[in-house]
Amino acid sequence: MLPIITFIGWHNSGKTTLATRVVTHLTKAGFRVAVIKSSKERGIVFDRPGSDTAKHRQAGANSVLFVAPDQMVLMGENSHLSLVELADRYSPDVDIVIGEGFKNAANVAKIEVLRNSEQMLRSQVAGVIAVATDLDIQGENIFKLDQSAAIASFVEERFLKRDKTFSPHPGPLPREREKTNETKYPVNVTTSSESAFVSPSPWGEGQGEGETVPLAETLGRFTATDIISPENLPSFSCSTMDGFAVKASDTNDCNELKPAILTLAGEITMGSSAQHSLKNRQAASILTGGKLPAKADAVVMIEDTRSLDENTIEVCKAVAPGTNVIRAGENFSKGDVVFTKGKQLRARDLGVLAGLGITEVPVFRKPVVGILSTGDELVEPNKKPGPGQIRDTNSTTLAALVLEAGGIPLPLGIVGDDFDILLQTCRNAIAKPVDILLLSGGSSKGKRDFTLSVFKKLDKTVQVQGSAILAQRDNCTLIGLPGPTASAIEVFHHIVQPLLRKLSGFTELHHPLSETEQ
């Protein structure tokens, strides 16, 4: 079940500030996080009036999905789904869903953000498992409001703890092993209606080799080392909203009926250093992404202000320090581990690396897989078969499977049923070199099935398991597959694919890349 945890608390308690910081810590740790925020406001508008999407809504469309190159926004009627239903419907491909609000959500764990002892929610709602507060409260799972990293670790330990030794796939064949009296390939044998096949187990100790490649070529690749941040990101404290940079203390206790009156100290120009240093009861106009001026520690959204004249504004909603602000180094500080070794890079990850100025990345090398079909009856797909001949389909199928598994296919053509030619072809392939050599056909016990005898010539400790033949020569793993395509595919999925994943850097369970990330 998808983990869900929601932050609850009274209005202006700091739920958003704390939740965003926890999300930052979790995403830095490599988890994919979705956020679902509850609001009591009606008529929420995510797009400016007069825009195309707004016109569609005004025309009566029940929903409008706005799709841009970097994001998409769904605008529609509230179908009054529960938090669990919302998470299941709109966030199926993440590791955890973080809610904000939804204090009455059933069967959902909650973290209470508490600023006033008279407003404690734990006695009123079910599911509170921790409290973040600046009050002097004792008990289990009580955190200070500024302990976002500790709260994120608590969430990870409780909801996202992964068994680092677990893998959904059987392990690969070892690439090199000292000579011992043990069986070279520990195996688990499974049978199906068509064939018996072997799954090498457990994972081998070795992984593939690393190489450094341009950032643009790393999508779907696995990092070969920890990636360390060379600088702070962001490099300066900036606004996440259009509005006014302020000292949060100047807005204490203000509201619609008792607004705070602030004097404008100027405007923050995008792409330049802020020239202003705010004095008490001053504000500076700022746009999203603008650099926060000195002494400012929060941003009031423009919607929460009123202009009195060219030099004076009213602030109608109090803000806490850090509100609508990303502090310098909040995403990553210089020296932080951005991604750990074995992280599969997605589109958004490449954006993070670009933002840090990292344009070359050490990743595991894609393993090269030689593909050889055997049999006197086979002809190339572009040729018309003669009497008793058939087109070779396995080479095409196996090449596609190798690509899907992250390898580089190297088609080596067709070899007839000749022991000497097959042996020399295998030796030539190993010398290219290739990491894996696949032979399809010739793995039975017929008079002209030479795969087993060729493998024995190359490796004295060949293993025969069902319809698969396993051997090792130098740093190349040789695998004999059955000739029938369906059986070859079955053995590929249970033996070759796990080996390819291991050599590519795959270390644990990862979600596959979604279509929008490919």
C-alpha positions as CSV (number, residue, x, y, z in Angstrom):
1,M,0.0,0.0,0.0
2,L,1.3,3.5,-0.9
3,P,2.6,5.2,2.3
4,I,0.6,8.4,3.2
5,I,1.3,10.8,6.0
6,T,-0.3,14.2,6.5
7,F,0.7,17.3,8.4
8,I,-2.1,18.8,10.5
9,G,-2.4,21.9,12.6
10,W,-4.2,25.2,13.0
11,H,-4.1,28.0,10.5
12,N,-0.6,29.7,10.3
13,S,1.0,27.0,12.5
14,G,3.7,26.5,9.9
15,K,2.5,23.3,8.3
16,T,3.5,24.3,4.8
17,T,7.0,25.4,5.8
18,L,7.7,22.2,7.7
19,A,6.1,19.9,5.1
20,T,8.1,21.5,2.3
21,R,11.4,21.1,4.2
22,V,10.6,17.4,4.9
23,V,9.8,16.9,1.2
24,T,13.1,18.5,0.4
25,H,15.0,16.0,2.6
26,L,13.1,13.0,1.2
27,T,13.7,13.9,-2.4
28,K,17.3,14.5,-1.7
29,A,17.4,11.0,-0.3
30,G,16.2,9.7,-3.7
31,F,12.5,9.2,-2.9
32,R,9.7,10.3,-5.2
33,V,7.2,12.4,-3.2
34,A,3.7,13.7,-4.1
35,V,2.0,16.4,-2.1
36,I,-1.8,16.8,-1.7
37,K,-2.9,20.0,0.1
38,S,-6.3,20.6,1.5
39,S,-7.9,24.1,1.4
40,K,-11.1,25.6,2.8
41,E,-11.0,28.4,0.2
42,R,-13.4,28.2,-2.7
43,G,-12.8,29.2,-6.3
44,I,-9.2,28.2,-6.3
45,V,-7.6,29.5,-9.5
46,F,-4.3,28.0,-10.8
47,D,-4.2,30.0,-14.0
48,R,-4.6,33.7,-14.7
49,P,-8.0,35.0,-15.8
50,G,-8.3,35.3,-19.5
51,S,-5.9,32.5,-20.3
52,D,-6.9,29.6,-22.6
53,T,-7.4,27.2,-19.7
54,A,-9.5,29.7,-17.8
55,K,-11.6,30.2,-20.9
56,H,-12.3,26.4,-21.1
57,R,-13.3,26.3,-17.4
58,Q,-15.6,29.3,-18.0
59,A,-17.1,27.6,-21.0
60,G,-18.3,24.8,-18.7
61,A,-15.6,22.1,-19.0
62,N,-15.7,19.9,-16.0
63,S,-11.9,19.6,-16.0
64,V,-8.9,21.0,-17.9
65,L,-5.5,19.3,-18.0
66,F,-2.8,21.8,-18.7
67,V,0.3,20.1,-20.0
68,A,3.6,22.1,-20.4
69,P,7.1,20.7,-21.2
70,D,8.1,20.6,-17.5
71,Q,4.8,20.1,-15.6
72,M,1.1,19.6,-15.8
73,V,-1.9,20.9,-13.8
74,L,-5.3,19.4,-13.6
75,M,-8.1,21.9,-12.9
76,G,-11.5,20.4,-12.2
77,E,-14.5,20.0,-9.9
78,N,-13.9,18.6,-6.4
79,S,-15.1,15.0,-6.5
80,H,-14.8,14.8,-2.7
81,L,-12.5,11.9,-2.7
82,S,-10.7,10.9,0.5
83,L,-7.0,11.5,0.9
84,V,-6.4,7.8,0.3
85,E,-8.5,7.8,-2.9
86,L,-6.8,11.0,-4.1
87,A,-3.4,9.5,-3.6
88,D,-4.4,6.3,-5.3
89,R,-5.9,8.1,-8.3
90,Y,-3.4,10.9,-8.9
91,S,-0.1,9.7,-7.4
92,P,0.4,6.0,-8.2
93,D,4.0,6.3,-9.2
94,V,5.6,7.8,-6.1
95,D,7.2,6.3,-3.0
96,I,5.2,8.4,-0.5
97,V,2.3,10.9,-0.5
98,I,2.6,13.9,1.9
99,G,-0.6,15.6,2.8
100,E,-1.3,19.0,4.3
101,G,-4.5,19.3,6.2
102,F,-7.0,16.3,6.1
103,K,-7.0,16.1,9.9
104,N,-10.1,13.8,9.8
105,A,-8.6,11.5,7.2
106,A,-9.3,7.9,8.3
107,N,-6.5,5.3,8.4
108,V,-3.8,8.0,7.6
109,A,-0.8,8.7,9.9
110,K,-0.5,12.3,10.9
111,I,2.1,14.7,12.2
112,E,0.7,17.6,14.2
113,V,2.3,21.0,14.0
114,L,1.6,22.6,17.3
115,R,2.2,26.3,18.3
116,N,-0.4,26.8,21.0
117,S,-1.0,24.2,23.8
118,E,-4.7,25.1,23.8
119,Q,-5.0,24.1,20.2
120,M,-3.7,20.5,20.5
121,L,-5.4,18.2,18.0
122,R,-4.1,14.8,19.3
123,S,-7.0,14.5,21.7
124,Q,-9.5,15.3,18.9
125,V,-8.3,13.2,15.9
126,A,-7.0,9.7,15.4
127,G,-3.7,8.7,13.9
128,V,-1.3,11.4,15.3
129,I,2.1,9.6,15.4
130,A,4.4,12.6,16.1
131,V,4.3,16.3,17.0
132,A,6.4,19.1,15.8
133,T,6.4,22.1,18.2
134,D,8.2,25.0,19.7
135,L,6.5,24.4,23.0
136,D,8.2,22.6,26.0
137,I,6.4,19.2,25.6
138,Q,7.8,15.8,26.6
139,G,7.0,12.5,25.2
140,E,7.8,10.0,22.4
141,N,8.2,11.3,18.8
142,I,8.2,15.0,19.9
143,F,10.3,17.2,17.5
144,K,11.2,20.8,17.5
145,L,9.8,22.8,14.5
146,D,13.3,23.3,13.1
147,Q,14.1,19.6,13.2
148,S,12.9,18.9,9.6
149,A,15.8,16.6,8.9
150,A,15.0,14.5,12.0
151,I,11.3,14.4,11.0
152,A,12.2,13.3,7.5
153,S,14.4,10.5,8.9
154,F,11.5,9.5,11.2
155,V,9.2,9.3,8.2
156,E,11.8,7.4,6.1
157,E,12.5,4.9,8.9
158,R,8.8,4.3,9.6
159,F,7.4,4.3,6.1
160,L,10.2,4.0,3.5
161,K,12.8,1.7,5.1
162,R,14.2,-0.5,2.4
163,D,15.9,-3.8,2.8
164,K,19.1,-3.0,0.9
165,T,19.8,-6.7,0.3
166,F,16.4,-7.3,-1.3
167,S,16.0,-7.5,-5.0
168,P,12.9,-8.7,-6.9
169,H,15.2,-10.4,-9.4
170,P,17.5,-13.3,-9.1
171,G,21.2,-12.5,-9.0
172,P,23.6,-12.5,-11.9
173,L,26.3,-15.0,-12.7
174,P,29.6,-14.1,-11.0
175,R,32.0,-12.4,-13.5
176,E,35.1,-13.7,-11.7
177,R,35.4,-16.3,-9.0
178,E,38.4,-17.9,-7.3
179,K,38.7,-21.7,-7.9
180,T,37.1,-23.5,-5.0
181,N,35.4,-26.8,-4.5
182,E,32.0,-25.1,-4.5
183,T,29.7,-25.2,-7.4
184,K,30.5,-22.3,-9.7
185,Y,26.8,-21.2,-10.2
186,P,24.6,-21.6,-7.1
187,V,21.2,-22.1,-8.6
188,N,17.5,-22.3,-8.0
189,V,15.6,-24.4,-10.5
190,T,12.1,-23.5,-11.5
191,T,10.0,-25.4,-14.0
192,S,7.3,-24.3,-16.3
193,S,5.0,-26.1,-18.7
194,E,7.5,-25.6,-21.6
195,S,10.9,-25.8,-20.0
196,A,13.0,-25.9,-16.9
197,F,15.3,-22.9,-16.3
198,V,17.8,-21.8,-13.8
199,S,17.9,-18.5,-11.8
200,P,21.4,-17.7,-10.6
201,S,21.2,-16.8,-6.9
202,P,22.1,-14.9,-4.9
203,W,23.3,-11.6,-6.5
204,G,26.9,-11.7,-7.5
205,E,29.3,-9.5,-5.6
206,G,30.7,-7.7,-8.7
207,Q,29.2,-4.9,-10.7
208,G,29.9,-3.5,-14.0
209,E,32.6,-0.9,-14.8
210,G,32.0,2.8,-14.5
211,E,32.5,5.5,-17.2
212,T,31.9,9.3,-17.2
213,V,29.5,10.5,-19.9
214,P,27.8,13.8,-20.7
215,L,24.8,14.6,-18.6
216,A,22.4,14.4,-21.7
217,E,23.3,10.7,-22.1
218,T,22.6,9.6,-18.6
219,L,18.8,9.2,-18.6
220,G,18.0,5.7,-17.2
221,R,21.6,5.0,-16.3
222,F,22.8,4.2,-12.8
223,T,25.3,6.3,-10.9
224,A,28.7,4.6,-10.4
225,T,29.7,6.7,-7.4
226,D,28.0,9.0,-5.0
227,I,27.3,12.4,-6.6
228,I,28.5,15.3,-4.4
229,S,27.1,18.8,-4.6
230,P,29.9,21.2,-5.7
231,E,27.9,24.2,-4.4
232,N,24.8,25.4,-2.6
233,L,21.5,25.1,-4.4
234,P,20.0,27.6,-4.4
235,S,23.1,29.7,-4.1
236,F,21.0,32.5,-2.5
237,S,17.8,32.8,-0.5
238,C,14.9,33.4,-2.9
239,S,11.2,33.9,-3.1
240,T,8.8,31.2,-4.2
241,M,6.0,33.6,-4.8
242,D,5.2,37.0,-6.3
243,G,4.8,39.4,-3.4
244,F,6.7,41.4,-0.9
245,A,9.9,40.5,1.0
246,V,9.4,41.4,4.7
247,K,10.7,40.8,8.2
248,A,8.2,38.2,9.5
249,S,8.2,39.9,12.9
250,D,6.6,43.0,11.3
251,T,3.5,41.0,10.4
252,N,2.9,39.4,13.8
253,D,-0.9,39.2,14.6
254,C,-1.9,41.1,11.6
255,N,-5.2,40.2,9.7
256,E,-7.8,41.7,7.4
257,L,-9.2,43.8,10.2
258,K,-5.9,44.8,11.7
259,P,-3.4,44.9,8.8
260,A,0.3,45.7,9.2
261,I,1.3,48.9,7.5
262,L,4.7,48.7,5.8
263,T,6.7,51.2,3.8
264,L,8.1,50.1,0.4
265,A,11.9,50.1,0.2
266,G,12.1,49.4,-3.5
267,E,11.8,46.6,-6.0
268,I,14.0,43.5,-6.4
269,T,15.1,43.2,-10.0
270,M,15.3,39.6,-11.3
271,G,18.7,38.3,-12.1
272,S,20.6,40.8,-10.0
273,S,21.7,41.2,-6.4
274,A,19.2,42.8,-4.0
275,Q,20.4,46.3,-3.3
276,H,18.1,46.8,-0.3
277,S,18.6,46.0,3.4
278,L,15.2,46.1,5.0
279,K,14.7,48.2,8.1
280,N,11.9,47.6,10.6
281,R,8.4,47.8,9.0
282,Q,9.8,47.9,5.5
283,A,9.0,45.7,2.5
284,A,10.4,45.2,-0.9
285,S,8.5,44.1,-4.0
286,I,9.8,40.7,-5.3
287,L,9.0,38.2,-8.0
288,T,9.2,34.4,-7.9
289,G,12.9,33.5,-7.9
290,G,14.0,36.9,-6.8
291,K,16.9,37.2,-4.4
292,L,15.8,38.0,-0.9
293,P,17.2,41.3,0.4
294,A,19.3,41.5,3.5
295,K,17.3,41.3,6.8
296,A,14.2,39.9,5.0
297,D,13.2,36.4,6.2
298,A,9.8,35.8,4.6
299,V,7.6,36.8,1.6
300,V,4.0,37.9,1.8
301,M,2.0,36.8,-1.3
302,I,0.7,39.8,-3.3
303,E,-2.9,38.4,-2.8
304,D,-2.5,39.0,1.0
305,T,-1.7,42.7,0.6
306,R,-3.4,46.0,-0.3
307,S,-1.7,49.0,-1.8
308,L,-2.4,52.3,0.0
309,D,-0.2,54.5,-2.2
310,E,3.0,54.2,-4.2
311,N,5.1,53.9,-1.1
312,T,2.8,52.0,1.4
313,I,1.1,48.6,1.6
314,E,-1.1,46.8,4.1
315,V,-0.3,43.2,4.9
316,C,-3.5,41.3,5.8
317,K,-2.0,37.9,6.7
318,A,0.8,37.1,9.1
319,V,3.7,35.1,7.9
320,A,6.3,33.1,9.8
321,P,10.1,33.1,9.2
322,G,10.8,31.1,6.0
323,T,7.3,31.4,4.6
324,N,7.4,31.4,0.8
325,V,11.2,31.4,0.8
326,I,13.8,28.8,-0.2
327,R,16.9,29.5,1.8
328,A,20.4,29.3,0.3
329,G,21.5,25.7,0.3
330,E,18.1,24.4,1.4
331,N,17.9,22.0,-1.5
332,F,21.6,21.0,-1.4
333,S,24.5,22.4,0.5
334,K,28.1,22.2,-0.8
335,G,29.4,18.7,0.0
336,D,25.9,17.1,0.3
337,V,25.4,13.7,-1.4
338,V,23.0,14.5,-4.2
339,F,22.5,10.9,-5.4
340,T,24.0,7.8,-3.9
341,K,25.8,5.2,-5.9
342,G,23.4,3.0,-7.8
343,K,20.7,5.7,-8.3
344,Q,18.8,5.4,-11.5
345,L,18.7,8.8,-13.1
346,R,15.3,10.2,-14.2
347,A,14.5,13.3,-16.2
348,R,14.0,15.4,-13.1
349,D,17.3,14.1,-11.7
350,L,19.1,15.4,-14.8
351,G,17.6,18.8,-14.1
352,V,18.9,18.8,-10.5
353,L,22.4,18.0,-11.8
354,A,22.2,20.7,-14.4
355,G,21.2,23.2,-11.7
356,L,24.3,22.2,-9.8
357,G,26.5,22.7,-12.9
358,I,27.3,19.0,-13.1
359,T,27.6,18.3,-16.8
360,E,29.4,15.0,-16.8
361,V,28.3,12.1,-14.6
362,P,30.0,8.8,-13.6
363,V,27.6,6.0,-14.4
364,F,27.9,2.3,-14.9
365,R,28.9,1.2,-18.4
366,K,26.2,-0.4,-20.4
367,P,27.1,-4.1,-20.8
368,V,27.7,-5.3,-24.3
369,V,25.8,-8.5,-25.2
370,G,26.9,-10.6,-28.2
371,I,24.0,-12.4,-29.8
372,L,24.6,-15.5,-31.9
373,S,22.0,-17.8,-33.5
374,T,23.0,-21.3,-34.4
375,G,21.5,-23.8,-36.9
376,D,21.8,-24.9,-40.5
377,E,18.2,-24.2,-41.0
378,L,18.4,-20.5,-40.3
379,V,18.6,-17.6,-42.8
380,E,18.7,-13.8,-42.3
381,P,15.2,-12.1,-41.9
382,N,15.8,-10.3,-45.2
383,K,16.2,-13.5,-47.2
384,K,13.6,-15.9,-48.5
385,P,13.9,-19.3,-46.9
386,G,14.6,-22.2,-49.1
387,P,13.3,-25.7,-48.6
388,G,13.5,-26.7,-44.9
389,Q,14.8,-23.3,-43.9
390,I,13.3,-20.6,-41.6
391,R,14.1,-17.0,-40.9
392,D,16.1,-16.2,-37.7
393,T,13.8,-14.4,-35.3
394,N,15.8,-14.9,-32.1
395,S,18.5,-12.4,-33.0
396,T,16.0,-9.6,-33.4
397,T,14.0,-10.6,-30.3
398,L,17.0,-10.9,-28.1
399,A,18.5,-7.6,-29.3
400,A,15.3,-5.8,-28.3
401,L,15.2,-7.5,-24.9
402,V,18.8,-6.5,-24.3
403,L,17.9,-2.9,-25.1
404,E,15.0,-3.0,-22.8
405,A,17.2,-4.3,-20.0
406,G,19.8,-1.5,-20.4
407,G,22.4,-3.3,-22.4
408,I,24.0,-2.8,-25.9
409,P,23.2,-5.6,-28.3
410,L,25.9,-6.8,-30.7
411,P,24.4,-9.1,-33.3
412,L,27.0,-11.7,-34.5
413,G,24.9,-13.3,-37.2
414,I,24.2,-17.0,-37.7
415,V,26.5,-20.0,-37.4
416,G,25.7,-23.4,-38.8
417,D,25.9,-26.6,-36.9
418,D,29.7,-26.9,-37.0
419,F,31.7,-27.4,-33.8
420,D,35.0,-25.8,-35.0
421,I,33.4,-22.7,-36.6
422,L,31.1,-22.2,-33.5
423,L,34.1,-22.5,-31.1
424,Q,36.1,-19.9,-33.1
425,T,33.2,-17.5,-33.4
426,C,32.7,-17.7,-29.6
427,R,36.4,-17.0,-29.0
428,N,36.3,-14.1,-31.4
429,A,33.3,-12.6,-29.6
430,I,34.9,-13.0,-26.2
431,A,38.0,-11.1,-27.5
432,K,36.0,-8.1,-28.9
433,P,35.2,-8.1,-25.8
434,V,31.6,-8.7,-24.9
435,D,30.3,-8.9,-21.3
436,I,27.7,-11.6,-22.1
437,L,27.5,-14.0,-25.1
438,L,24.1,-15.4,-25.9
439,L,23.8,-18.5,-28.1
440,S,20.3,-19.5,-29.1
441,G,19.7,-23.0,-30.4
442,G,22.0,-25.9,-30.2
443,S,21.4,-26.4,-26.5
444,S,19.6,-29.7,-26.8
445,K,21.3,-33.2,-26.9
446,G,21.0,-33.8,-30.6
447,K,23.9,-35.0,-32.7
448,R,24.3,-31.5,-34.2
449,D,23.7,-29.5,-31.0
450,F,27.2,-28.2,-30.2
451,T,26.6,-25.4,-27.6
452,L,27.4,-27.6,-24.6
453,S,30.6,-29.1,-26.1
454,V,31.8,-25.7,-27.2
455,F,31.2,-24.2,-23.7
456,K,33.0,-27.2,-22.2
457,K,36.0,-26.4,-24.4
458,L,36.0,-22.8,-23.0
459,D,35.1,-23.5,-19.4
460,K,35.6,-26.8,-17.5
461,T,32.9,-26.1,-15.0
462,V,29.9,-25.7,-17.3
463,Q,26.5,-25.9,-15.6
464,V,23.5,-27.4,-17.4
465,Q,20.1,-26.5,-15.9
466,G,17.0,-27.4,-17.7
467,S,17.1,-25.7,-21.1
468,A,19.9,-23.3,-20.1
469,I,23.7,-23.8,-20.3
470,L,26.0,-21.5,-18.3
471,A,29.7,-21.0,-18.6
472,Q,32.4,-18.4,-17.9
473,R,35.5,-17.4,-19.9
474,D,37.7,-14.5,-18.8
475,N,35.2,-11.7,-18.0
476,C,32.5,-13.0,-20.3
477,T,29.5,-14.9,-19.2
478,L,28.3,-17.4,-21.8
479,I,24.6,-18.4,-21.8
480,G,23.1,-21.0,-24.1
481,L,19.4,-20.5,-24.8
482,P,16.9,-22.8,-26.3
483,G,16.0,-22.4,-30.0
484,P,12.2,-21.9,-29.7
485,T,11.6,-18.2,-29.3
486,A,9.1,-18.4,-26.5
487,S,11.5,-20.6,-24.4
488,A,14.4,-18.3,-25.2
489,I,12.5,-15.3,-24.0
490,E,11.5,-17.1,-20.8
491,V,15.1,-18.0,-20.0
492,F,16.2,-14.4,-20.9
493,H,13.9,-12.9,-18.3
494,H,15.0,-15.2,-15.5
495,I,18.8,-15.3,-16.2
496,V,20.0,-12.7,-18.7
497,Q,17.9,-9.7,-17.6
498,P,19.0,-9.9,-13.9
499,L,22.6,-10.2,-14.9
500,L,22.3,-7.2,-17.2
501,R,20.6,-5.1,-14.5
502,K,23.5,-6.0,-12.1
503,L,26.2,-5.1,-14.6
504,S,24.3,-1.8,-15.3
505,G,24.4,-0.8,-11.7
506,F,21.0,-2.0,-10.6
507,T,21.2,-2.6,-6.8
508,E,17.7,-2.6,-5.5
509,L,14.0,-2.2,-6.4
510,H,13.4,0.9,-8.6
511,H,10.3,2.1,-10.2
512,P,10.5,1.9,-14.0
513,L,10.8,5.2,-15.9
514,S,7.3,6.5,-16.7
515,E,6.5,7.5,-20.3
516,T,6.9,11.2,-19.4
517,E,10.4,10.6,-18.1
518,Q,11.8,8.6,-21.0
